[in-house]
Amino acid sequence: MSQHQAAIVQDLPLHAVYLSFDLQENVSQSAVREALQRLQTLADGERLVIGIGASLAGFLQASIPGLREFTGIAGSKVRLPATPAALWCWLREDERGELLHQQIRLQQALAGAFVLQQKTDAFKYAGGRDLSGYEDGTENPQGDEALAVAIAADGGSYVAIQQWEHRFERLQAMPQAEQDDMIGRRKDDNEELEEAPESAHVKRTAQENFEPEAFVMRRSMPWADGVRGGLYFVAFATSYDAFEAQLRRMSGAEDGITDALFQFTQPQTGSYFWCPPLLSGKADLRLLGVG
């Protein structure tokens, strides 16, 4: 019986690594399938969540309903980079040393077929806050509702990824009241502001205010590289529609008002993946011709 990758709805770990891979040049389908067979044994859906990109499915001549590339938002008033990849991996641990060992095993399994595109180190900060100091994922669905939002009928899920880089000097230059108006919540107690401006992030992304409602399961984490940092945004759902509805409104494509978040942070990447269900405790990749 197929099951979902459990980490999609579990609590966030203390530490994580996000890895994106491209296919090696001139690689054969058989080499890719052999690498995916090795990956299957590692992808338990808890310590390692995997996502399949449209380019990988296309290379293997596989049809995965609903899977497509992120290509941006028509009419956006801000830059929304599209950075497709063949494979996405979310490594999760509560101890950093285990992340290293897990990454070594993963890259050994993929050697000869995939090449690393991007590596991002992430972590839990201040009990679940973004590096801006504001709580993240406040409106996430819970319990059975989370499963209904994030997991499709077959146990699979569709994930949207964006790595946002913060300009901390811009945030620090803002008075606290201006920061709160930008988010639409008070930083100190996370209470929503009744009189927040229309550009406030909370108003731009209020999931129940879309038609149809645009609920996603956010599993974002802060990231850092030297003195650079921000939020690695991750949203799971049963399709990409809810994410695109939110991003359309955030980017000003819907009504011309851009999310105030863009004053201090911008996405550097954007990609879509399909997260397969599990079968007998490992990733079910039969749609890709991998048994």
C-alpha positions as CSV (number, residue, x, y, z in Angstrom):
1,M,0.0,0.0,0.0
2,S,1.4,3.4,-1.0
3,Q,2.1,6.0,1.8
4,H,3.2,9.5,1.7
5,Q,6.7,10.7,2.6
6,A,6.0,11.4,6.3
7,A,8.4,14.3,6.7
8,I,6.1,16.4,4.5
9,V,3.8,16.9,7.5
10,Q,6.1,16.2,10.4
11,D,7.8,18.9,12.6
12,L,10.9,20.5,11.1
13,P,14.3,19.1,12.1
14,L,17.0,21.1,13.8
15,H,19.2,20.8,10.8
16,A,18.7,20.2,7.1
17,V,20.4,20.2,3.7
18,Y,18.6,20.9,0.4
19,L,20.3,19.5,-2.7
20,S,19.4,20.0,-6.3
21,F,20.9,17.8,-9.1
22,D,21.0,17.9,-12.8
23,L,21.6,15.0,-15.1
24,Q,25.1,14.4,-16.2
25,E,25.9,15.1,-19.9
26,N,25.5,12.1,-22.3
27,V,24.2,9.9,-19.5
28,S,22.1,6.9,-20.5
29,Q,18.6,6.0,-19.3
30,S,19.9,2.8,-17.8
31,A,22.6,4.6,-15.8
32,V,19.9,7.0,-14.5
33,R,17.6,4.2,-13.5
34,E,20.4,2.4,-11.7
35,A,21.2,5.5,-9.7
36,L,17.5,5.9,-8.8
37,Q,17.4,2.3,-7.7
38,R,20.3,3.1,-5.3
39,L,18.5,6.3,-4.2
40,Q,15.3,4.3,-3.4
41,T,17.0,2.5,-0.5
42,L,17.9,5.8,1.1
43,A,14.7,7.7,0.5
44,D,12.7,6.7,3.6
45,G,10.5,9.8,3.5
46,E,11.6,10.9,7.0
47,R,15.4,11.5,7.0
48,L,15.4,12.0,3.2
49,V,12.5,13.4,1.1
50,I,13.0,13.4,-2.6
51,G,11.4,15.2,-5.5
52,I,11.4,14.4,-9.2
53,G,11.8,17.3,-11.7
54,A,10.0,17.5,-15.1
55,S,13.3,17.2,-16.9
56,L,14.1,13.9,-15.3
57,A,10.6,12.5,-16.0
58,G,11.0,13.7,-19.6
59,F,14.4,12.1,-20.0
60,L,13.0,8.8,-18.9
61,Q,9.9,9.2,-21.1
62,A,7.7,9.0,-18.0
63,S,4.3,10.7,-17.6
64,I,3.6,12.1,-14.2
65,P,0.3,13.9,-14.2
66,G,0.5,17.4,-12.9
67,L,4.3,17.7,-13.0
68,R,5.6,20.7,-14.9
69,E,8.5,23.2,-14.6
70,F,8.2,26.6,-12.9
71,T,8.5,29.3,-15.5
72,G,7.6,32.4,-13.5
73,I,4.3,34.3,-13.2
74,A,2.9,36.2,-16.2
75,G,2.5,39.9,-15.4
76,S,4.8,39.8,-12.3
77,K,6.1,43.2,-11.3
78,V,9.1,41.6,-9.6
79,R,11.9,39.2,-10.6
80,L,10.9,35.6,-10.1
81,P,13.8,33.4,-11.3
82,A,13.1,29.9,-12.7
83,T,15.9,27.4,-11.9
84,P,14.7,23.9,-12.9
85,A,16.5,20.8,-11.7
86,A,16.2,17.1,-12.4
87,L,16.1,15.9,-8.8
88,W,15.6,17.6,-5.4
89,C,16.6,16.1,-2.0
90,W,15.7,17.3,1.5
91,L,18.1,15.8,4.1
92,R,16.8,16.1,7.7
93,E,18.6,15.4,10.9
94,D,18.8,16.7,14.5
95,E,22.6,16.4,14.5
96,R,24.9,18.0,11.9
97,G,27.3,15.2,11.7
98,E,24.6,12.8,10.5
99,L,23.8,15.3,7.7
100,L,27.3,15.0,6.4
101,H,27.2,11.2,6.5
102,Q,23.8,11.1,4.8
103,Q,25.0,13.5,2.1
104,I,28.0,11.3,1.4
105,R,25.8,8.3,1.0
106,L,23.4,10.1,-1.2
107,Q,26.0,11.5,-3.6
108,Q,27.7,8.1,-3.8
109,A,24.3,6.6,-4.8
110,L,23.8,9.2,-7.5
111,A,27.4,9.2,-8.9
112,G,27.7,8.6,-12.6
113,A,24.3,9.8,-13.4
114,F,23.6,13.1,-11.6
115,V,25.7,16.2,-10.9
116,L,25.1,18.5,-7.9
117,Q,23.5,21.8,-9.0
118,Q,23.1,23.5,-5.6
119,K,23.6,22.8,-1.9
120,T,21.9,24.8,0.8
121,D,22.4,24.4,4.5
122,A,19.4,25.1,6.7
123,F,18.4,25.0,10.3
124,K,15.7,25.8,12.8
125,Y,16.0,29.2,14.3
126,A,14.5,30.6,17.5
127,G,11.9,27.8,17.8
128,G,10.6,28.2,14.2
129,R,11.2,31.8,13.2
130,D,12.6,33.3,10.0
131,L,15.9,35.1,10.3
132,S,13.9,38.3,10.2
133,G,12.7,37.4,13.6
134,Y,9.1,36.7,12.6
135,E,7.4,33.4,13.0
136,D,7.1,31.3,9.8
137,G,4.2,29.0,8.9
138,T,1.7,30.4,11.3
139,E,-1.2,29.5,9.1
140,N,-0.2,26.0,8.3
141,P,-3.0,23.4,8.4
142,Q,-2.9,20.8,11.2
143,G,-3.7,17.1,11.5
144,D,-6.0,15.6,8.9
145,E,-6.3,19.0,7.2
146,A,-2.5,19.0,6.7
147,L,-2.7,15.7,5.0
148,A,-5.6,16.8,2.8
149,V,-3.7,19.9,1.7
150,A,-0.3,18.4,1.1
151,I,-0.9,14.8,0.0
152,A,-2.6,13.6,-3.2
153,A,-4.8,10.5,-3.3
154,D,-2.0,8.3,-4.4
155,G,0.3,9.4,-1.6
156,G,2.4,11.7,-3.8
157,S,2.8,15.5,-3.3
158,Y,3.8,18.5,-5.4
159,V,6.4,20.9,-4.0
160,A,7.3,24.4,-4.9
161,I,10.8,25.7,-3.9
162,Q,12.2,29.2,-3.7
163,Q,15.4,30.3,-2.0
164,W,14.9,33.8,-0.7
165,E,17.9,36.0,0.2
166,H,17.4,38.7,2.8
167,R,19.0,42.1,2.8
168,F,19.4,42.4,6.5
169,E,20.7,46.0,6.3
170,R,17.4,47.1,4.7
171,L,15.4,45.3,7.4
172,Q,17.5,46.8,10.2
173,A,17.0,50.3,8.8
174,M,13.2,50.0,9.2
175,P,11.5,51.1,12.4
176,Q,9.8,48.2,14.2
177,A,6.3,49.5,13.4
178,E,7.3,49.6,9.7
179,Q,8.6,46.0,9.9
180,D,5.3,44.9,11.5
181,D,3.3,46.6,8.8
182,M,5.4,44.9,6.1
183,I,4.6,41.4,7.6
184,G,1.1,42.2,8.9
185,R,2.0,40.8,12.4
186,R,3.7,42.0,15.4
187,K,7.2,40.5,15.8
188,D,7.0,40.2,19.6
189,D,3.8,38.3,20.0
190,N,2.9,37.2,16.4
191,E,-0.5,38.8,16.6
192,E,-2.0,39.8,13.3
193,L,-2.5,43.6,12.8
194,E,-6.1,44.6,12.1
195,E,-5.1,47.7,10.2
196,A,-2.2,46.3,8.2
197,P,-1.7,47.8,4.7
198,E,-2.9,46.0,1.7
199,S,0.8,45.2,0.8
200,A,1.4,43.4,4.1
201,H,2.6,39.8,3.5
202,V,-0.2,38.4,5.7
203,K,-2.9,40.1,3.5
204,R,-1.1,39.1,0.2
205,T,-1.1,35.4,1.2
206,A,-4.2,34.9,3.3
207,Q,-4.9,31.4,2.1
208,E,-8.7,31.5,2.8
209,N,-9.1,34.7,0.8
210,F,-8.6,33.1,-2.6
211,E,-11.2,31.6,-4.9
212,P,-10.7,28.7,-4.6
213,E,-8.9,28.7,-1.3
214,A,-5.1,28.5,-1.7
215,F,-3.8,26.3,1.1
216,V,-0.3,24.9,1.1
217,M,1.8,23.1,3.7
218,R,4.8,25.2,4.3
219,R,8.0,23.5,5.4
220,S,10.4,26.4,5.0
221,M,13.7,26.8,6.9
222,P,16.2,29.5,7.4
223,W,19.5,29.1,5.5
224,A,22.9,30.7,5.9
225,D,26.2,30.8,3.9
226,G,28.8,33.0,5.6
227,V,27.1,36.3,6.2
228,R,24.4,35.7,3.6
229,G,21.1,34.2,4.6
230,G,17.4,34.1,4.2
231,L,14.5,31.6,3.9
232,Y,14.4,28.4,1.9
233,F,10.7,28.4,1.1
234,V,9.1,25.0,0.6
235,A,5.4,24.5,0.0
236,F,3.8,21.1,-0.4
237,A,0.3,20.7,-2.0
238,T,-1.8,18.4,-4.2
239,S,-0.9,20.6,-7.2
240,Y,1.0,23.9,-7.9
241,D,-2.2,25.9,-8.2
242,A,-2.4,27.2,-4.7
243,F,1.3,28.3,-4.7
244,E,0.8,30.1,-8.1
245,A,-2.3,31.9,-6.8
246,Q,-0.4,33.2,-3.8
247,L,2.7,34.1,-5.9
248,R,0.5,35.9,-8.5
249,R,-0.9,38.1,-5.8
250,M,2.5,38.6,-4.1
251,S,4.1,39.6,-7.3
252,G,1.5,42.2,-8.2
253,A,0.3,40.3,-11.3
254,E,-3.2,40.1,-9.9
255,D,-3.9,43.7,-8.8
256,G,-0.7,45.7,-9.2
257,I,0.1,45.6,-5.5
258,T,3.4,43.9,-4.7
259,D,4.0,42.1,-1.4
260,A,6.0,44.4,1.0
261,L,8.4,41.5,1.6
262,F,10.2,42.5,-1.6
263,Q,11.5,45.6,0.2
264,F,14.1,43.5,2.0
265,T,14.1,40.0,0.4
266,Q,14.1,38.5,-3.1
267,P,13.8,34.9,-4.4
268,Q,17.0,33.6,-6.1
269,T,15.6,30.3,-7.3
270,G,12.3,28.8,-8.3
271,S,11.5,25.2,-9.1
272,Y,8.8,22.5,-9.0
273,F,9.1,18.8,-8.2
274,W,6.9,15.8,-7.7
275,C,7.5,13.9,-4.4
276,P,6.6,10.2,-5.0
277,P,4.8,8.1,-2.4
278,L,6.5,5.3,-0.5
279,L,5.9,1.6,-1.2
280,S,7.2,-1.0,1.3
281,G,9.2,1.7,3.0
282,K,11.0,3.2,0.0
283,A,10.3,5.7,-2.7
284,D,7.8,4.3,-5.3
285,L,9.4,5.2,-8.6
286,R,7.5,2.8,-10.8
287,L,6.2,5.8,-12.9
288,L,9.9,6.3,-13.9
289,G,10.4,2.7,-14.8
290,V,12.3,1.9,-11.6
291,G,11.0,-1.1,-9.7
